[in-house]
Amino acid sequence: MINKPHLKIKQIRELKNLTQDSVAVKLDLSTRAYSKIETGETQLTINRLNEISAIFEIDPMEILGFDDAKIFNINNSTGNNGYNNIFFPEKLVQQYEETIQALKEQIQLLKLLQDK
């Protein structure tokens, strides 16, 4: 059994810096209806999971297998300096790299405009 998929959805949405409003609009739901998915008040269907995963641009299995401990947990065991290795889905890394590149280009453009 998948443990608390609604919480995994919320965590991934927050990591992707999306609001409940923006996801709700893309799902053609009210914000309250979407909020009920994230709180577990509304049962998550496979169809809805597929729609949400498309919005997040990740595979549905990545949502179900998401483990926040792999991202946020600091391990105090010896031999690894107290930190876990952190593995991000390739799609997420690519998305952040593209965003960083776009921001760098915007900064260059703004500097050119400022010099004129």
N, CA, C and O of each residue as an XYZ file, in Angstrom:
464
protein
N       0.839     -1.198      0.000
C       0.000      0.000      0.000
C       0.878      1.253      0.000
O       1.882      1.320      0.709
N       0.499      2.213     -0.779
C       1.231      3.474     -0.872
C       0.868      4.318      0.346
O      -0.308      4.524      0.647
N       1.884      4.796      1.033
C       1.672      5.540      2.262
C       1.432      7.021      1.977
O       2.323      7.718      1.492
N       0.251      7.489      2.274
C      -0.138      8.900      2.210
C       0.226      9.592      0.890
O       1.031     10.523      0.886
N      -0.350      9.150     -0.215
C      -0.021      9.785     -1.501
C      -0.399     11.261     -1.544
O       0.241     12.044     -2.246
N      -1.435     11.648     -0.797
C      -1.842     13.052     -0.799
C      -0.738     13.968     -0.248
O      -0.554     15.087     -0.727
N      -0.010     13.479      0.762
C       1.083     14.280      1.312
C       2.253     14.367      0.332
O       2.930     15.393      0.254
N       2.484     13.294     -0.409
C       3.553     13.286     -1.411
C       3.243     14.321     -2.501
O       4.132     15.035     -2.963
N       1.987     14.388     -2.896
C       1.573     15.361     -3.904
C       1.823     16.777     -3.403
O       2.350     17.619     -4.130
N       1.447     17.027     -2.173
C       1.654     18.360     -1.594
C       3.141     18.714     -1.544
O       3.528     19.827     -1.901
N       3.971     17.773     -1.104
C       5.398     18.040     -0.994
C       6.019     18.327     -2.359
O       6.824     19.248     -2.494
N       5.652     17.549     -3.360
C       6.199     17.756     -4.695
C       5.720     19.089     -5.260
O       6.493     19.815     -5.884
N       4.433     19.414     -5.039
C       3.904     20.700     -5.522
C       4.705     21.845     -4.918
O       5.061     22.796     -5.614
N       4.985     21.753     -3.625
C       5.738     22.811     -2.960
C       7.177     22.874     -3.467
O       7.723     23.962     -3.648
N       7.798     21.708     -3.699
C       9.155     21.688     -4.242
C       9.215     22.314     -5.626
O      10.220     22.921     -5.995
N       8.145     22.169     -6.388
C       8.085     22.730     -7.732
C       7.619     24.183     -7.709
O       7.462     24.812     -8.756
N       7.402     24.706     -6.508
C       7.009     26.104     -6.320
C       5.701     26.425     -7.045
O       5.553     27.483     -7.657
N       4.763     25.491     -6.960
C       3.432     25.694     -7.531
C       2.447     25.969     -6.404
O       2.610     25.460     -5.295
N       1.439     26.764     -6.681
C       0.398     27.019     -5.692
C      -0.750     26.033     -5.897
O      -0.900     25.442     -6.966
N      -1.543     25.874     -4.862
C      -2.746     25.047     -5.002
C      -3.655     25.644     -6.068
O      -4.274     24.916     -6.844
N      -3.734     26.960     -6.104
C      -4.581     27.635     -7.098
C      -4.168     27.283     -8.521
O      -5.013     26.965     -9.358
N      -2.870     27.339     -8.792
C      -2.411     27.086    -10.157
C      -2.664     25.639    -10.575
O      -3.038     25.377    -11.718
N      -2.461     24.708     -9.657
C      -2.714     23.301     -9.978
C      -4.213     23.077    -10.155
O      -4.636     22.366    -11.066
N      -5.003     23.676     -9.291
C      -6.460     23.523     -9.383
C      -6.979     24.026    -10.728
O      -7.833     23.386    -11.342
N      -6.472     25.158    -11.184
C      -6.902     25.714    -12.473
C      -6.578     24.731    -13.596
O      -7.414     24.486    -14.466
N      -5.383     24.174    -13.581
C      -4.985     23.223    -14.632
C      -5.813     21.942    -14.589
O      -6.001     21.282    -15.611
N      -6.308     21.595    -13.400
C      -7.154     20.402    -13.265
C      -8.625     20.719    -13.487
O      -9.467     19.821    -13.477
N      -8.934     21.992    -13.686
C     -10.318     22.445    -13.831
C     -11.129     22.124    -12.577
O     -12.257     21.634    -12.647
N     -10.515     22.419    -11.425
C     -11.149     22.222    -10.117
C     -11.129     23.538     -9.353
O     -10.369     24.452     -9.674
N     -11.975     23.612     -8.343
C     -11.865     24.748     -7.427
C     -10.642     24.501     -6.540
O     -10.193     23.366     -6.383
N     -10.120     25.572     -5.973
C      -8.971     25.431     -5.079
C      -9.336     24.543     -3.893
O      -8.524     23.735     -3.442
N     -10.549     24.695     -3.396
C     -10.996     23.875     -2.259
C     -11.045     22.394     -2.638
O     -10.651     21.539     -1.845
N     -11.524     22.088     -3.842
C     -11.586     20.690     -4.281
C     -10.179     20.105     -4.380
O      -9.951     18.958     -3.993
N      -9.233     20.895     -4.899
C      -7.858     20.414     -4.983
C      -7.260     20.267     -3.588
O      -6.542     19.305     -3.314
N      -7.551     21.205     -2.722
C      -7.056     21.148     -1.343
C      -7.492     19.853     -0.658
O      -6.742     19.273      0.127
N      -8.699     19.413     -0.960
C      -9.204     18.168     -0.372
C      -8.396     16.958     -0.841
O      -8.279     15.971     -0.116
N      -7.841     17.032     -2.043
C      -6.969     15.951     -2.515
C      -5.702     15.920     -1.670
O      -5.263     14.854     -1.239
N      -5.109     17.102     -1.433
C      -3.863     17.180     -0.676
C      -4.031     16.851      0.802
O      -3.072     16.439      1.454
N      -5.230     17.027      1.334
C      -5.451     16.696      2.741
C      -5.960     15.270      2.926
O      -6.080     14.785      4.051
N      -6.257     14.608      1.817
C      -6.741     13.233      1.900
C      -8.236     13.126      2.105
O      -8.759     12.026      2.279
N      -8.940     14.263      2.087
C     -10.399     14.237      2.247
C     -11.066     13.632      1.021
O     -12.116     12.999      1.126
N     -10.453     13.830     -0.142
C     -10.950     13.250     -1.388
C     -10.000     12.136     -1.793
O      -8.783     12.322     -1.826
N     -10.564     10.985     -2.098
C      -9.740      9.848     -2.487
C      -9.084     10.104     -3.840
O      -9.733     10.562     -4.780
N      -7.805      9.807     -3.925
C      -7.039     10.009     -5.147
C      -7.300      8.853     -6.107
O      -7.080      7.689     -5.770
N      -7.771      9.188     -7.305
C      -7.997      8.159     -8.322
C      -6.768      8.067     -9.226
O      -5.933      8.971     -9.247
N      -6.668      6.994     -9.951
C      -5.558      6.827    -10.882
C      -5.611      7.905    -11.966
O      -4.582      8.460    -12.350
N      -6.813      8.195    -12.452
C      -6.943      9.247    -13.470
C      -6.459     10.595    -12.945
O      -5.756     11.325    -13.643
N      -6.838     10.917    -11.719
C      -6.431     12.199    -11.135
C      -4.925     12.201    -10.891
O      -4.268     13.221    -11.106
N      -4.374     11.084    -10.450
C      -2.925     10.986    -10.262
C      -2.204     11.236    -11.581
O      -1.201     11.949    -11.615
N      -2.701     10.662    -12.652
C      -2.096     10.872    -13.973
C      -2.163     12.334    -14.386
O      -1.200     12.863    -14.942
N      -3.291     12.997    -14.121
C      -3.428     14.413    -14.458
C      -2.441     15.266    -13.655
O      -1.804     16.172    -14.192
N      -2.327     14.959    -12.363
C      -1.419     15.718    -11.494
C       0.028     15.483    -11.918
O       0.823     16.422    -11.962
N       0.368     14.247    -12.226
C       1.746     13.957    -12.635
C       2.092     14.681    -13.942
O       3.235     15.097    -14.132
N       1.127     14.832    -14.831
C       1.362     15.570    -16.077
C       1.649     17.044    -15.769
O       2.523     17.649    -16.389
N       0.926     17.610    -14.827
C       1.152     19.003    -14.429
C       2.536     19.150    -13.798
O       3.244     20.122    -14.062
N       2.918     18.182    -12.965
C       4.222     18.217    -12.305
C       5.358     17.814    -13.252
O       6.535     17.973    -12.926
N       4.990     17.291    -14.427
C       5.946     16.826    -15.424
C       6.854     15.722    -14.887
O       8.060     15.709    -15.132
N       6.240     14.798    -14.150
C       6.963     13.632    -13.667
C       6.067     12.405    -13.812
O       4.855     12.523    -13.990
N       6.671     11.251    -13.734
C       5.951      9.999    -13.847
C       5.082      9.787    -12.597
O       5.507     10.136    -11.495
N       3.880      9.225    -12.746
C       3.031      8.972    -11.573
C       3.732      8.116    -10.508
O       3.501      8.299     -9.312
N       4.578      7.194    -10.940
C       5.285      6.351     -9.971
C       6.290      7.152     -9.153
O       6.592      6.788     -8.017
N       6.809      8.234     -9.715
C       7.712      9.093     -8.953
C       6.952      9.798     -7.829
O       7.503     10.035     -6.754
N       5.700     10.128     -8.081
C       4.880     10.724     -7.023
C       4.651      9.702     -5.926
O       4.868      9.984     -4.748
N       4.212      8.515     -6.315
C       3.895      7.486     -5.326
C       5.128      7.020     -4.560
O       5.026      6.633     -3.396
N       6.288      7.054     -5.204
C       7.509      6.606     -4.553
C       8.300      7.719     -3.901
O       9.384      7.482     -3.367
N       7.767      8.941     -3.940
C       8.489     10.094     -3.394
C       8.728      9.903     -1.900
O       7.816      9.555     -1.149
N       9.961     10.134     -1.485
C      10.328     10.008     -0.072
C      11.044     11.284      0.340
O      12.200     11.506     -0.022
N      10.347     12.117      1.098
C      10.936     13.393      1.501
C      12.170     13.205      2.362
O      13.018     14.097      2.414
N      12.299     12.076      3.038
C      13.472     11.830      3.874
C      14.741     11.786      3.029
O      15.816     12.135      3.515
N      14.631     11.362      1.775
C      15.797     11.318      0.903
C      16.246     12.719      0.500
O      17.392     12.916      0.096
N      15.358     13.673      0.606
C      15.697     15.039      0.226
C      16.014     15.900      1.443
O      16.961     16.687      1.419
N      15.224     15.753      2.507
C      15.354     16.667      3.637
C      16.046     16.084      4.859
O      16.400     16.831      5.772
N      16.246     14.789      4.904
C      16.762     14.151      6.110
C      18.270     14.275      6.204
O      18.986     14.086      5.221
N      18.743     14.594      7.400
C      20.166     14.573      7.691
C      20.398     13.360      8.569
O      19.787     13.230      9.630
N      21.271     12.478      8.136
C      21.532     11.220      8.824
C      22.754     11.385      9.715
O      23.777     11.910      9.275
N      22.658     10.949     10.942
C      23.763     11.104     11.879
C      24.663      9.878     11.950
O      25.507      9.804     12.842
N      24.518      8.919     11.050
C      25.372      7.744     11.076
C      26.776      8.118     10.632
O      26.975      9.111      9.932
N      27.748      7.309     11.048
C      29.135      7.613     10.714
C      29.459      7.146      9.308
O      28.756      6.310      8.740
N      30.513      7.686      8.759
C      30.982      7.250      7.455
C      30.493      8.095      6.300
O      30.999      7.949      5.187
N      29.541      8.961      6.516
C      29.079      9.790      5.408
C      28.965     11.258      5.810
O      28.191     12.011      5.219
N      29.727     11.655      6.803
C      29.750     13.040      7.284
C      28.391     13.524      7.759
O      28.160     14.730      7.844
N      27.497     12.607      8.069
C      26.208     12.981      8.617
C      25.149     13.327      7.597
O      24.037     13.689      7.981
N      25.448     13.232      6.310
C      24.473     13.602      5.301
C      24.160     12.428      4.392
O      25.038     11.645      4.031
N      22.895     12.325      4.033
C      22.480     11.339      3.041
C      22.817     11.856      1.661
O      22.843     13.066      1.434
N      23.074     10.949      0.742
C      23.161     11.357     -0.651
C      21.754     11.703     -1.099
O      20.794     11.016     -0.752
N      21.642     12.753     -1.857
C      20.326     13.209     -2.292
C      20.212     12.969     -3.787
O      21.069     13.391     -4.563
N      19.151     12.292     -4.180
C      18.929     12.003     -5.577
C      17.636     12.666     -6.020
O      16.571     12.417     -5.454
N      17.738     13.509     -7.033
C      16.576     14.181     -7.586
C      16.243     13.552     -8.932
O      17.145     13.150     -9.668
N      14.969     13.464     -9.257
C      14.610     12.963    -10.584
C      15.258     13.838    -11.660
O      15.300     15.061    -11.530
N      15.757     13.209    -12.714
C      16.452     13.917    -13.787
C      15.611     15.046    -14.367
O      16.133     16.115    -14.682
N      14.295     14.806    -14.512
C      13.392     15.814    -15.075
C      13.376     17.070    -14.196
O      13.356     18.188    -14.711
N      13.384     16.885    -12.875
C      13.373     18.005    -11.943
C      14.679     18.791    -12.045
O      14.660     20.022    -12.060
N      15.806     18.096    -12.114
C      17.102     18.755    -12.246
C      17.144     19.559    -13.541
O      17.588     20.707    -13.552
N      16.681     18.955    -14.627
C      16.669     19.630    -15.929
C      15.804     20.889    -15.873
O      16.176     21.934    -16.405
N      14.651     20.776    -15.224
C      13.741     21.923    -15.127
C      14.408     23.075    -14.369
O      14.285     24.232    -14.772
N      15.107     22.771    -13.283
C      15.774     23.817    -12.524
C      16.934     24.425    -13.310
O      17.151     25.636    -13.254
N      17.679     23.596    -14.042
C      18.779     24.116    -14.849
C      18.267     25.043    -15.948
O      18.884     26.070    -16.231
N      17.147     24.686    -16.566
C      16.560     25.542    -17.590
C      16.090     26.866    -16.999
O      16.252     27.918    -17.617
N      15.513     26.815    -15.814
C      15.060     28.034    -15.142
C      16.247     28.929    -14.806
O      16.182     30.145    -14.991
N      17.319     28.339    -14.319
C      18.518     29.111    -13.987
C      19.077     29.777    -15.240
O      19.440     30.953    -15.208
N      19.149     29.035    -16.339
C      19.661     29.594    -17.591
C      18.787     30.754    -18.068
O      19.303     31.787    -18.496
N      17.469     30.584    -17.995
C      16.559     31.647    -18.421
C      16.748     32.895    -17.561
O      16.716     34.014    -18.074
N      16.942     32.710    -16.273
C      17.153     33.851    -15.381
C      18.478     34.560    -15.679
O      18.559     35.787    -15.620
N      19.512     33.778    -15.997
C      20.792     34.390    -16.365
C      20.650     35.237    -17.615
O      21.217     36.326    -17.704
N      19.891     34.734    -18.585
C      19.671     35.494    -19.815
C      18.887     36.776    -19.537
O      19.166     37.818    -20.131
N      17.924     36.700    -18.648
C      17.153     37.898    -18.297
C      18.038     38.931    -17.608
O      17.896     40.131    -17.843
N      18.942     38.469    -16.766
C      19.859     39.377    -16.079
C      20.743     40.093    -17.095
O      20.950     41.303    -16.994
N      21.263     39.356    -18.070
C      22.097     39.969    -19.105
C      21.326     41.012    -19.881
O      21.839     42.097    -20.154
N      20.091     40.688    -20.238
C      19.259     41.640    -20.975
C      19.001     42.901    -20.159
O      19.081     44.012    -20.683
N      18.696     42.729    -18.895
C      18.450     43.881    -18.031
C      19.691     44.744    -17.876
O      19.591     45.969    -17.816
N      20.858     44.118    -17.809
C      22.099     44.885    -17.726
C      22.328     45.694    -19.000
O      22.760     46.845    -18.942
N      22.033     45.079    -20.161
C      22.162     45.811    -21.422
C      21.203     46.995    -21.479
O      21.577     48.085    -21.912
N      19.989     46.782    -21.048
C      18.988     47.852    -21.057
C      19.375     48.968    -20.086
O      19.137     50.146    -20.353
N      19.965     48.589    -18.975
C      20.384     49.576    -17.977
C      21.524     50.442    -18.516
O      21.582     51.639    -18.234
N      22.423     49.842    -19.285
C      23.572     50.577    -19.837
C      23.156     51.586    -20.898
O      23.886     52.544    -21.154
N      21.994     51.388    -21.520
C      21.561     52.298    -22.591
C      20.971     53.537    -22.063
O      20.560     54.403    -22.835
